[in-house]
Amino acid sequence: MSRTSHLQEVLEGAHFAVTAECGPPKGADPQTLREKAQALKGYVDAVNVTDNQTAVVRLCSLASCAILKQMGLDPVLQMTTRDRNRIALQSDLLGASALGIGNVLCLSGDHVSFGSEPQALGVFDLDSVQLLYTARLMRDQGKFLGGGVLSDPPRLFLGAVENPFADPLSFRAKRLAKKVAAGAQFIQTQCVYNLERFEEWMKQVQDLGLQEKTHILAGVTPLKSARMARYMKERVAGMDLPDPLVQRMERTPAPKQREEGLRIALETIEALKNIPGVRGIHIMAIEWEEVVPVLVEKSGLLPRPLT
Amino acid sequence: MITGTRKPMEEILSMIVPYKRILVAGCGTCVAECASGGEKEVALLASQLRMHAKLKNISLEVGEITLDRQCVYEFIDQLTPFLEKYDAVLSLACGAGVQAVAEVFPQWVILPGLDTAFLGETKQAGLWVENCRGCGACRLHMFAGICPITRCAKKLFNGPCGGSQAGRCEVSPEVACAWYLIFQRLESQGRLECLEEIYPPCDWSRQQGIGPRRIQREDQRA
Protein backbone atom coordinates (compact mmCIF):
# COMPACT_ATOMS: atom_id res chain seq x y z
CA MET A 1 0.00 0.00 0.00
CA SER A 2 1.31 3.44 -0.85
CA ARG A 3 2.06 5.73 2.06
CA THR A 4 -0.57 8.23 2.90
CA SER A 5 1.37 10.72 4.99
CA HIS A 6 4.80 12.07 5.69
CA LEU A 7 4.62 10.61 9.20
CA GLN A 8 3.99 7.17 7.78
CA GLU A 9 7.00 7.55 5.45
CA VAL A 10 9.24 8.60 8.33
CA LEU A 11 8.14 5.75 10.56
CA GLU A 12 8.16 3.08 7.89
CA GLY A 13 11.52 4.39 6.71
CA ALA A 14 12.83 3.38 10.17
CA HIS A 15 13.62 6.95 11.20
CA PHE A 16 13.17 8.09 14.79
CA ALA A 17 10.03 10.26 14.51
CA VAL A 18 9.27 13.57 16.16
CA THR A 19 5.73 14.89 16.40
CA ALA A 20 4.38 17.82 18.37
CA GLU A 21 1.03 19.02 19.52
CA CYS A 22 -0.67 22.23 18.47
CA GLY A 23 -3.79 23.37 20.30
CA PRO A 24 -6.26 25.46 18.26
CA PRO A 25 -7.43 28.82 19.64
CA LYS A 26 -10.68 29.53 21.49
CA GLY A 27 -11.81 31.73 18.63
CA ALA A 28 -12.20 31.95 14.88
CA ASP A 29 -8.92 33.70 14.04
CA PRO A 30 -6.55 31.26 12.31
CA GLN A 31 -3.53 33.56 12.71
CA THR A 32 -2.35 32.31 16.12
CA LEU A 33 -2.66 28.74 14.89
CA ARG A 34 -0.60 29.60 11.80
CA GLU A 35 2.08 31.23 13.94
CA LYS A 36 2.28 28.27 16.31
CA ALA A 37 2.46 25.85 13.40
CA GLN A 38 5.00 27.92 11.47
CA ALA A 39 7.37 27.75 14.44
CA LEU A 40 7.30 23.94 14.23
CA LYS A 41 8.13 23.73 10.52
CA GLY A 42 11.31 21.80 9.90
CA TYR A 43 11.55 20.62 13.49
CA VAL A 44 8.87 17.93 13.55
CA ASP A 45 7.58 15.30 11.12
CA ALA A 46 3.91 15.81 11.89
CA VAL A 47 1.74 18.07 14.01
CA ASN A 48 -1.15 16.79 16.11
CA VAL A 49 -4.16 19.05 16.34
CA THR A 50 -6.19 18.43 19.46
CA ASP A 51 -9.95 17.92 19.31
CA ASN A 52 -11.48 20.29 21.88
CA GLN A 53 -8.97 19.08 24.46
CA THR A 54 -10.08 18.87 28.08
CA ALA A 55 -13.61 19.25 26.67
CA VAL A 56 -13.11 22.99 26.14
CA VAL A 57 -14.62 24.42 22.94
CA ARG A 58 -11.98 25.48 20.42
CA LEU A 59 -11.55 25.95 16.69
CA CYS A 60 -12.30 22.52 15.25
CA SER A 61 -9.53 20.05 14.64
CA LEU A 62 -10.53 19.28 11.06
CA ALA A 63 -10.44 22.95 9.97
CA SER A 64 -7.18 23.48 11.86
CA CYS A 65 -5.63 20.47 10.16
CA ALA A 66 -6.70 21.82 6.76
CA ILE A 67 -4.92 25.10 7.57
CA LEU A 68 -1.76 23.24 8.60
CA LYS A 69 -1.92 21.16 5.45
CA GLN A 70 -2.07 24.35 3.34
CA MET A 71 1.07 25.49 5.14
CA GLY A 72 2.89 22.36 4.04
CA LEU A 73 2.84 20.61 7.41
CA ASP A 74 1.72 17.02 7.92
CA PRO A 75 -1.24 17.24 10.31
CA VAL A 76 -2.47 14.51 12.65
CA LEU A 77 -6.21 14.89 13.08
CA GLN A 78 -7.17 14.03 16.65
CA MET A 79 -10.69 12.66 16.78
CA THR A 80 -12.50 11.98 20.01
CA THR A 81 -15.68 9.95 20.28
CA ARG A 82 -17.01 12.27 22.98
CA ASP A 83 -18.79 14.82 20.78
CA ARG A 84 -19.87 13.02 17.63
CA ASN A 85 -21.78 9.88 16.80
CA ARG A 86 -20.77 7.34 14.17
CA ILE A 87 -22.50 9.26 11.39
CA ALA A 88 -20.50 12.42 12.07
CA LEU A 89 -17.26 10.53 12.75
CA GLN A 90 -17.41 8.56 9.50
CA SER A 91 -18.30 11.72 7.62
CA ASP A 92 -15.30 13.54 9.14
CA LEU A 93 -12.99 10.65 8.24
CA LEU A 94 -14.05 11.07 4.61
CA GLY A 95 -13.64 14.83 4.93
CA ALA A 96 -10.13 14.44 6.33
CA SER A 97 -9.07 12.23 3.47
CA ALA A 98 -10.63 14.57 0.91
CA LEU A 99 -8.61 17.45 2.38
CA GLY A 100 -5.43 15.40 2.13
CA ILE A 101 -5.13 14.94 5.87
CA GLY A 102 -3.45 11.57 6.11
CA ASN A 103 -3.09 10.91 9.83
CA VAL A 104 -5.92 10.32 12.27
CA LEU A 105 -5.51 9.74 15.98
CA CYS A 106 -8.49 8.01 17.58
CA LEU A 107 -9.32 8.78 21.20
CA SER A 108 -12.28 8.66 23.53
CA GLY A 109 -11.52 12.17 24.84
CA ASP A 110 -11.62 13.89 28.22
CA HIS A 111 -14.96 13.69 29.96
CA VAL A 112 -17.31 16.65 29.43
CA SER A 113 -17.40 17.32 33.16
CA PHE A 114 -13.84 18.73 32.96
CA GLY A 115 -14.58 21.25 30.28
CA SER A 116 -16.23 24.51 29.37
CA GLU A 117 -19.64 22.92 28.73
CA PRO A 118 -20.20 20.55 31.65
CA GLN A 119 -23.94 20.42 30.85
CA ALA A 120 -23.23 18.84 27.43
CA LEU A 121 -24.26 15.32 26.51
CA GLY A 122 -21.22 13.04 26.27
CA VAL A 123 -21.93 11.12 23.07
CA PHE A 124 -19.60 8.09 23.25
CA ASP A 125 -21.56 6.26 20.56
CA LEU A 126 -18.26 4.52 19.79
CA ASP A 127 -15.17 4.12 21.92
CA SER A 128 -11.61 4.68 20.69
CA VAL A 129 -11.07 1.03 19.77
CA GLN A 130 -14.33 0.98 17.83
CA LEU A 131 -13.40 4.21 16.03
CA LEU A 132 -10.14 2.61 14.88
CA TYR A 133 -12.07 -0.44 13.76
CA THR A 134 -14.51 1.80 11.86
CA ALA A 135 -11.78 3.82 10.13
CA ARG A 136 -9.98 0.67 9.07
CA LEU A 137 -13.21 -0.90 7.83
CA MET A 138 -13.82 2.17 5.66
CA ARG A 139 -10.25 2.28 4.36
CA ASP A 140 -9.53 -1.41 3.82
CA GLN A 141 -12.92 -2.86 3.03
CA GLY A 142 -14.57 0.21 1.57
CA LYS A 143 -17.52 -0.19 3.90
CA PHE A 144 -19.38 1.97 6.35
CA LEU A 145 -20.20 0.64 9.79
CA GLY A 146 -23.85 0.34 8.78
CA GLY A 147 -22.88 -1.95 5.90
CA GLY A 148 -23.10 0.55 3.02
CA VAL A 149 -20.39 0.67 0.38
CA LEU A 150 -18.16 3.74 -0.03
CA SER A 151 -17.70 5.19 -3.50
CA ASP A 152 -14.04 5.84 -2.65
CA PRO A 153 -12.27 4.64 0.48
CA PRO A 154 -10.40 7.24 2.54
CA ARG A 155 -6.60 7.18 2.65
CA LEU A 156 -5.62 7.24 6.30
CA PHE A 157 -2.67 6.41 8.54
CA LEU A 158 -4.34 5.42 11.81
CA GLY A 159 -3.12 6.11 15.28
CA ALA A 160 -4.21 5.67 18.86
CA VAL A 161 -3.11 6.78 22.28
CA GLU A 162 -2.15 4.77 25.31
CA ASN A 163 -1.50 5.73 28.89
CA PRO A 164 1.14 3.40 30.33
CA PHE A 165 0.55 5.03 33.72
CA ALA A 166 -3.14 4.27 34.05
CA ASP A 167 -4.34 1.21 35.89
CA PRO A 168 -4.37 -1.72 35.91
CA LEU A 169 -0.73 -1.86 34.77
CA SER A 170 -0.90 -5.55 33.94
CA PHE A 171 -3.68 -4.86 31.43
CA ARG A 172 -2.32 -1.71 29.74
CA ALA A 173 -0.22 -3.56 27.17
CA LYS A 174 -3.06 -5.98 26.45
CA ARG A 175 -5.38 -3.06 25.88
CA LEU A 176 -2.80 -1.66 23.48
CA ALA A 177 -2.91 -5.01 21.70
CA LYS A 178 -6.64 -4.47 21.17
CA LYS A 179 -5.97 -1.08 19.60
CA VAL A 180 -3.31 -2.58 17.35
CA ALA A 181 -5.67 -5.40 16.39
CA ALA A 182 -8.34 -2.80 15.62
CA GLY A 183 -6.00 -0.98 13.24
CA ALA A 184 -3.61 1.34 15.13
CA GLN A 185 -0.50 1.81 12.98
CA PHE A 186 1.09 4.28 15.39
CA ILE A 187 0.72 5.02 19.08
CA GLN A 188 1.33 8.24 20.96
CA THR A 189 1.59 7.79 24.72
CA GLN A 190 0.73 9.93 27.69
CA CYS A 191 3.63 12.15 28.87
CA VAL A 192 6.45 10.11 30.31
CA TYR A 193 7.87 11.29 33.64
CA ASN A 194 8.03 7.93 35.39
CA LEU A 195 10.64 6.22 33.21
CA GLU A 196 10.75 3.14 35.40
CA ARG A 197 7.09 2.40 34.91
CA PHE A 198 7.28 3.28 31.21
CA GLU A 199 10.07 0.73 30.76
CA GLU A 200 8.05 -1.87 32.60
CA TRP A 201 5.15 -1.21 30.24
CA MET A 202 7.44 -1.33 27.19
CA LYS A 203 8.64 -4.74 28.36
CA GLN A 204 5.06 -5.95 28.40
CA VAL A 205 4.56 -4.42 24.96
CA GLN A 206 7.57 -6.31 23.67
CA ASP A 207 6.47 -9.55 25.30
CA LEU A 208 3.34 -9.26 23.16
CA GLY A 209 5.44 -8.30 20.13
CA LEU A 210 3.42 -5.13 19.62
CA GLN A 211 6.41 -2.96 18.73
CA GLU A 212 6.66 -5.03 15.53
CA LYS A 213 3.10 -4.26 14.57
CA THR A 214 2.82 -0.59 15.45
CA HIS A 215 5.10 2.43 15.86
CA ILE A 216 5.28 3.68 19.44
CA LEU A 217 5.97 7.36 20.05
CA ALA A 218 6.57 8.31 23.69
CA GLY A 219 4.94 11.45 25.00
CA VAL A 220 7.12 14.27 26.37
CA THR A 221 5.83 17.39 28.11
CA PRO A 222 8.48 19.82 29.37
CA LEU A 223 7.64 21.23 32.80
CA LYS A 224 7.40 25.00 32.77
CA SER A 225 7.42 25.52 36.51
CA ALA A 226 7.30 23.75 39.86
CA ARG A 227 3.67 24.80 40.12
CA MET A 228 2.85 23.05 36.86
CA ALA A 229 4.62 19.90 38.11
CA ARG A 230 2.62 19.92 41.34
CA TYR A 231 -0.64 20.64 39.50
CA MET A 232 -0.07 17.85 36.98
CA LYS A 233 0.83 15.40 39.71
CA GLU A 234 -2.20 16.17 41.83
CA ARG A 235 -4.88 17.40 39.49
CA VAL A 236 -4.49 15.98 35.99
CA ALA A 237 -6.15 12.64 35.34
CA GLY A 238 -3.88 9.83 34.25
CA MET A 239 -0.62 11.66 34.98
CA ASP A 240 2.26 10.02 36.87
CA LEU A 241 4.95 12.40 38.19
CA PRO A 242 7.32 10.76 40.67
CA ASP A 243 7.97 12.75 43.86
CA PRO A 244 11.73 13.21 43.28
CA LEU A 245 10.97 14.91 39.96
CA VAL A 246 8.46 17.32 41.50
CA GLN A 247 10.93 18.02 44.33
CA ARG A 248 13.69 18.67 41.82
CA MET A 249 11.51 21.36 40.22
CA GLU A 250 10.51 22.76 43.62
CA ARG A 251 14.12 23.01 44.78
CA THR A 252 15.00 25.06 41.71
CA PRO A 253 14.64 28.86 42.14
CA ALA A 254 11.66 30.20 40.17
CA PRO A 255 13.66 32.05 37.45
CA LYS A 256 15.59 28.85 36.68
CA GLN A 257 12.61 26.50 36.63
CA ARG A 258 11.99 26.64 32.89
CA GLU A 259 15.62 25.76 32.27
CA GLU A 260 15.35 22.85 34.71
CA GLY A 261 12.14 21.67 33.05
CA LEU A 262 13.90 21.73 29.71
CA ARG A 263 16.83 19.79 31.17
CA ILE A 264 14.49 17.12 32.55
CA ALA A 265 12.77 16.84 29.16
CA LEU A 266 16.14 16.44 27.41
CA GLU A 267 17.18 13.73 29.88
CA THR A 268 13.86 12.00 29.31
CA ILE A 269 14.23 12.09 25.52
CA GLU A 270 17.76 10.71 25.81
CA ALA A 271 16.48 7.85 27.95
CA LEU A 272 13.54 7.20 25.62
CA LYS A 273 15.82 6.96 22.58
CA ASN A 274 17.54 4.03 24.27
CA ILE A 275 14.45 2.08 25.26
CA PRO A 276 13.96 -0.80 22.80
CA GLY A 277 10.77 -0.48 20.81
CA VAL A 278 10.39 3.31 21.13
CA ARG A 279 10.15 4.67 17.58
CA GLY A 280 9.89 8.35 18.27
CA ILE A 281 8.70 11.08 20.56
CA HIS A 282 5.53 13.14 20.70
CA ILE A 283 6.09 16.55 22.30
CA MET A 284 3.11 18.13 24.03
CA ALA A 285 4.48 21.51 25.12
CA ILE A 286 1.41 22.90 26.79
CA GLU A 287 1.32 26.71 26.45
CA TRP A 288 5.03 26.57 25.66
CA GLU A 289 5.13 25.71 21.95
CA GLU A 290 8.25 27.80 21.33
CA VAL A 291 10.30 25.30 23.31
CA VAL A 292 9.73 22.52 20.74
CA PRO A 293 12.48 23.60 18.28
CA VAL A 294 14.90 24.01 21.19
CA LEU A 295 14.11 20.54 22.51
CA VAL A 296 14.42 18.90 19.10
CA GLU A 297 17.70 20.65 18.34
CA LYS A 298 19.28 20.03 21.73
CA SER A 299 18.34 16.36 21.70
CA GLY A 300 20.24 15.92 18.45
CA LEU A 301 17.19 15.11 16.37
CA LEU A 302 17.97 17.60 13.60
CA PRO A 303 17.82 17.67 10.68
CA ARG A 304 14.54 15.89 10.27
CA PRO A 305 14.59 13.08 7.69
CA LEU A 306 12.98 13.12 4.23
CA THR A 307 12.63 16.88 4.04
CA MET B 1 -35.84 -0.79 40.95
CA ILE B 2 -36.71 2.67 39.63
CA THR B 3 -35.36 5.34 41.95
CA GLY B 4 -36.34 8.93 42.47
CA THR B 5 -35.98 11.79 44.89
CA ARG B 6 -38.71 14.02 46.25
CA LYS B 7 -38.80 17.37 44.53
CA PRO B 8 -37.79 20.34 46.70
CA MET B 9 -40.69 21.75 48.73
CA GLU B 10 -40.50 25.12 46.95
CA GLU B 11 -41.04 23.45 43.59
CA ILE B 12 -43.99 21.41 44.89
CA LEU B 13 -45.56 24.48 46.49
CA SER B 14 -45.29 26.47 43.28
CA MET B 15 -46.92 23.62 41.32
CA ILE B 16 -49.94 23.36 43.63
CA VAL B 17 -50.67 27.11 43.85
CA PRO B 18 -53.79 26.96 41.64
CA TYR B 19 -55.39 24.05 43.57
CA LYS B 20 -57.37 23.94 46.81
CA ARG B 21 -57.83 20.17 47.10
CA ILE B 22 -54.82 17.94 46.55
CA LEU B 23 -54.59 14.16 46.67
CA VAL B 24 -51.05 13.01 47.48
CA ALA B 25 -50.74 9.62 45.81
CA GLY B 26 -47.89 7.28 46.65
CA CYS B 27 -46.70 4.15 44.92
CA GLY B 28 -45.93 1.09 47.01
CA THR B 29 -43.31 -0.51 44.76
CA CYS B 30 -39.97 0.92 43.58
CA VAL B 31 -40.20 4.42 45.00
CA ALA B 32 -41.35 3.03 48.34
CA GLU B 33 -38.20 0.89 48.41
CA CYS B 34 -36.06 3.95 47.78
CA ALA B 35 -37.99 5.86 50.47
CA SER B 36 -39.19 8.66 48.26
CA GLY B 37 -42.77 7.86 47.24
CA GLY B 38 -44.24 5.17 49.54
CA GLU B 39 -46.89 5.38 52.25
CA LYS B 40 -44.53 6.97 54.78
CA GLU B 41 -43.38 9.66 52.39
CA VAL B 42 -46.99 10.38 51.38
CA ALA B 43 -47.91 10.93 55.05
CA LEU B 44 -44.89 13.16 55.58
CA LEU B 45 -45.51 15.30 52.52
CA ALA B 46 -49.24 15.60 53.27
CA SER B 47 -48.44 16.81 56.82
CA GLN B 48 -45.92 19.30 55.48
CA LEU B 49 -48.47 20.67 53.03
CA ARG B 50 -51.13 20.98 55.71
CA MET B 51 -48.69 22.73 58.02
CA HIS B 52 -47.66 25.10 55.26
CA ALA B 53 -51.31 25.93 54.53
CA LYS B 54 -51.98 26.58 58.18
CA LEU B 55 -48.94 28.81 58.63
CA LYS B 56 -49.73 30.81 55.51
CA ASN B 57 -53.44 30.84 56.25
CA ILE B 58 -54.29 29.20 52.93
CA SER B 59 -57.29 27.01 52.39
CA LEU B 60 -55.91 23.63 51.32
CA GLU B 61 -57.37 20.19 51.68
CA VAL B 62 -54.85 17.37 51.46
CA GLY B 63 -55.80 13.71 51.01
CA GLU B 64 -53.53 10.68 51.10
CA ILE B 65 -53.53 7.40 49.24
CA THR B 66 -50.88 4.87 48.30
CA LEU B 67 -51.44 2.42 45.47
CA ASP B 68 -49.56 -0.85 45.14
CA ARG B 69 -48.40 0.37 41.74
CA GLN B 70 -49.13 3.44 39.66
CA CYS B 71 -48.03 1.84 36.41
CA VAL B 72 -50.69 -0.88 36.15
CA TYR B 73 -54.30 -0.12 35.30
CA GLU B 74 -55.86 -2.44 37.89
CA PHE B 75 -54.17 -0.49 40.67
CA ILE B 76 -54.61 2.96 39.14
CA ASP B 77 -58.35 2.28 38.98
CA GLN B 78 -58.41 2.34 42.80
CA LEU B 79 -58.18 6.14 42.53
CA THR B 80 -61.55 6.38 40.76
CA PRO B 81 -63.82 6.72 43.80
CA PHE B 82 -61.66 9.46 45.35
CA LEU B 83 -60.82 11.75 42.47
CA GLU B 84 -64.08 13.72 42.47
CA LYS B 85 -63.09 15.23 45.81
CA TYR B 86 -59.80 16.70 44.48
CA ASP B 87 -58.63 19.28 41.96
CA ALA B 88 -55.26 17.68 41.39
CA VAL B 89 -53.24 14.59 42.17
CA LEU B 90 -49.69 15.05 43.42
CA SER B 91 -48.15 11.75 42.44
CA LEU B 92 -45.10 10.41 44.21
CA ALA B 93 -44.65 7.68 41.60
CA CYS B 94 -41.88 7.55 39.02
CA GLY B 95 -42.41 9.24 35.65
CA ALA B 96 -43.96 6.05 34.27
CA GLY B 97 -46.54 6.04 37.09
CA VAL B 98 -47.34 9.75 36.69
CA GLN B 99 -47.93 9.28 32.97
CA ALA B 100 -50.01 6.14 33.40
CA VAL B 101 -52.28 7.87 35.93
CA ALA B 102 -52.56 10.95 33.70
CA GLU B 103 -53.57 8.76 30.79
CA VAL B 104 -56.25 6.92 32.78
CA PHE B 105 -57.67 10.23 34.08
CA PRO B 106 -57.12 12.70 31.26
CA GLN B 107 -59.49 15.28 32.80
CA TRP B 108 -57.47 15.58 36.00
CA VAL B 109 -54.28 17.45 36.62
CA ILE B 110 -51.57 14.99 37.69
CA LEU B 111 -48.48 16.65 39.15
CA PRO B 112 -45.08 14.96 39.57
CA GLY B 113 -43.83 15.07 43.15
CA LEU B 114 -40.60 13.21 42.40
CA ASP B 115 -37.66 13.63 40.10
CA THR B 116 -37.32 10.15 38.65
CA ALA B 117 -33.68 9.18 38.61
CA PHE B 118 -32.42 5.76 37.54
CA LEU B 119 -32.60 1.98 37.61
CA GLY B 120 -30.58 1.01 40.60
CA GLU B 121 -29.81 -1.05 43.59
CA THR B 122 -30.15 -0.39 47.34
CA LYS B 123 -26.47 -0.52 48.22
CA GLN B 124 -26.88 0.13 51.93
CA ALA B 125 -29.38 1.92 54.15
CA GLY B 126 -29.81 5.35 52.58
CA LEU B 127 -27.64 4.66 49.52
CA TRP B 128 -28.95 3.83 46.08
CA VAL B 129 -26.69 3.44 43.07
CA GLU B 130 -27.38 3.32 39.36
CA ASN B 131 -26.35 0.13 37.64
CA CYS B 132 -28.61 -0.34 34.61
CA ARG B 133 -29.45 1.96 31.69
CA GLY B 134 -32.03 -0.33 30.16
CA CYS B 135 -30.08 -0.48 26.89
CA GLY B 136 -32.19 -3.32 25.60
CA ALA B 137 -29.23 -5.58 24.83
CA CYS B 138 -27.79 -6.90 28.07
CA ARG B 139 -24.15 -7.97 27.86
CA LEU B 140 -23.45 -8.40 31.55
CA HIS B 141 -22.19 -11.94 30.92
CA MET B 142 -19.27 -10.42 28.99
CA PHE B 143 -18.36 -7.96 31.71
CA ALA B 144 -18.44 -10.08 34.85
CA GLY B 145 -21.82 -8.71 35.88
CA ILE B 146 -20.72 -5.04 35.84
CA CYS B 147 -22.35 -2.79 33.25
CA PRO B 148 -19.87 -0.50 31.46
CA ILE B 149 -22.65 1.45 29.72
CA THR B 150 -23.99 2.53 33.08
CA ARG B 151 -21.00 2.53 35.33
CA CYS B 152 -18.22 3.81 33.04
CA ALA B 153 -18.50 7.60 32.60
CA LYS B 154 -17.61 7.20 28.92
CA LYS B 155 -19.76 4.11 28.25
CA LEU B 156 -16.62 2.31 26.99
CA PHE B 157 -16.92 -1.24 25.71
CA ASN B 158 -13.18 -1.60 25.40
CA GLY B 159 -11.93 0.04 28.56
CA PRO B 160 -10.42 1.11 30.82
CA CYS B 161 -9.47 4.51 29.42
CA GLY B 162 -6.30 6.34 30.36
CA GLY B 163 -7.98 8.12 33.24
CA SER B 164 -8.29 5.05 35.45
CA GLN B 165 -6.02 5.39 38.46
CA ALA B 166 -5.93 3.31 41.64
CA GLY B 167 -9.37 1.97 40.80
CA ARG B 168 -10.96 5.42 40.59
CA CYS B 169 -12.57 7.14 37.60
CA GLU B 170 -11.09 10.35 36.19
CA VAL B 171 -14.39 12.20 36.67
CA SER B 172 -14.22 11.98 40.45
CA PRO B 173 -12.31 10.14 43.15
CA GLU B 174 -15.76 9.24 44.55
CA VAL B 175 -16.50 7.14 41.47
CA ALA B 176 -15.10 3.64 41.08
CA CYS B 177 -13.65 2.83 37.65
CA ALA B 178 -16.12 0.28 36.27
CA TRP B 179 -13.41 -1.20 34.10
CA TYR B 180 -11.13 -1.67 37.05
CA LEU B 181 -13.93 -3.58 38.76
CA ILE B 182 -14.55 -5.65 35.63
CA PHE B 183 -10.84 -6.41 35.37
CA GLN B 184 -10.56 -7.42 39.01
CA ARG B 185 -13.59 -9.68 38.94
CA LEU B 186 -12.58 -11.39 35.70
CA GLU B 187 -9.07 -11.84 37.07
CA SER B 188 -10.39 -13.45 40.24
CA GLN B 189 -12.51 -15.76 38.09
CA GLY B 190 -9.53 -16.60 35.87
CA ARG B 191 -11.41 -15.23 32.85
CA LEU B 192 -9.24 -12.26 31.82
CA GLU B 193 -9.15 -13.52 28.24
CA CYS B 194 -12.69 -12.10 27.92
CA LEU B 195 -11.11 -8.65 27.78
CA GLU B 196 -8.88 -9.44 24.84
CA GLU B 197 -11.82 -9.52 22.46
CA ILE B 198 -12.75 -6.30 20.63
CA TYR B 199 -16.36 -5.50 21.41
CA PRO B 200 -18.03 -4.16 18.28
CA PRO B 201 -20.00 -0.90 18.23
CA CYS B 202 -23.22 -1.06 20.22
CA ASP B 203 -26.65 -1.23 18.58
CA TRP B 204 -28.20 1.79 20.31
CA SER B 205 -31.37 1.43 18.29
CA ARG B 206 -32.46 -1.06 20.92
CA GLN B 207 -32.30 1.72 23.47
CA GLN B 208 -33.47 4.73 21.48
CA GLY B 209 -34.69 3.49 18.17
CA ILE B 210 -38.01 4.82 17.02
CA GLY B 211 -39.66 6.72 19.84
CA PRO B 212 -40.71 5.02 23.07
CA ARG B 213 -39.90 1.35 23.30
CA ARG B 214 -42.58 -1.34 23.57
CA ILE B 215 -42.59 -4.93 24.61
CA GLN B 216 -45.45 -6.85 23.09
CA ARG B 217 -46.05 -10.49 23.95
CA GLU B 218 -48.90 -12.41 22.42
CA ASP B 219 -48.74 -15.09 25.12
CA GLN B 220 -49.60 -12.47 27.72
CA ARG B 221 -52.61 -11.04 25.91
CA ALA B 222 -56.06 -12.04 27.05
Chai-1 contact restraints between the chains, C-beta under 6 A:
chainA,res_idxA,chainB,res_idxB,connection_type,confidence,min_distance_angstrom,max_distance_angstrom,comment,restraint_id
A,S108,B,K154,contact,1.0,0.0,6.0,A-B,restraint_1
A,S108,B,C161,contact,1.0,0.0,6.0,A-B,restraint_2
A,H111,B,A153,contact,1.0,0.0,6.0,A-B,restraint_3
A,H111,B,V171,contact,1.0,0.0,6.0,A-B,restraint_4
A,S113,B,V171,contact,1.0,0.0,6.0,A-B,restraint_5
A,F124,B,K154,contact,1.0,0.0,6.0,A-B,restraint_6
A,F124,B,K155,contact,1.0,0.0,6.0,A-B,restraint_7
A,L126,B,P201,contact,1.0,0.0,6.0,A-B,restraint_8
A,D127,B,L156,contact,1.0,0.0,6.0,A-B,restraint_9
A,D127,B,F157,contact,1.0,0.0,6.0,A-B,restraint_10
A,D127,B,N158,contact,1.0,0.0,6.0,A-B,restraint_11
A,V129,B,N158,contact,1.0,0.0,6.0,A-B,restraint_12
A,V129,B,I198,contact,1.0,0.0,6.0,A-B,restraint_13
A,Q130,B,P201,contact,1.0,0.0,6.0,A-B,restraint_14
A,N163,B,G162,contact,1.0,0.0,6.0,A-B,restraint_15
A,A166,B,G162,contact,1.0,0.0,6.0,A-B,restraint_16
A,A166,B,S164,contact,1.0,0.0,6.0,A-B,restraint_17
A,D167,B,S164,contact,1.0,0.0,6.0,A-B,restraint_18
A,D167,B,Q165,contact,1.0,0.0,6.0,A-B,restraint_19
A,P168,B,F183,contact,1.0,0.0,6.0,A-B,restraint_20
A,F171,B,F183,contact,1.0,0.0,6.0,A-B,restraint_21
A,K178,B,N158,contact,1.0,0.0,6.0,A-B,restraint_22
A,K178,B,I198,contact,1.0,0.0,6.0,A-B,restraint_23
A,A182,B,I198,contact,1.0,0.0,6.0,A-B,restraint_24
A,Q190,B,G162,contact,1.0,0.0,6.0,A-B,restraint_25
A,A237,B,G163,contact,1.0,0.0,6.0,A-B,restraint_26
A,A237,B,E170,contact,1.0,0.0,6.0,A-B,restraint_27
A,G238,B,G162,contact,1.0,0.0,6.0,A-B,restraint_28
A,G238,B,G163,contact,1.0,0.0,6.0,A-B,restraint_29
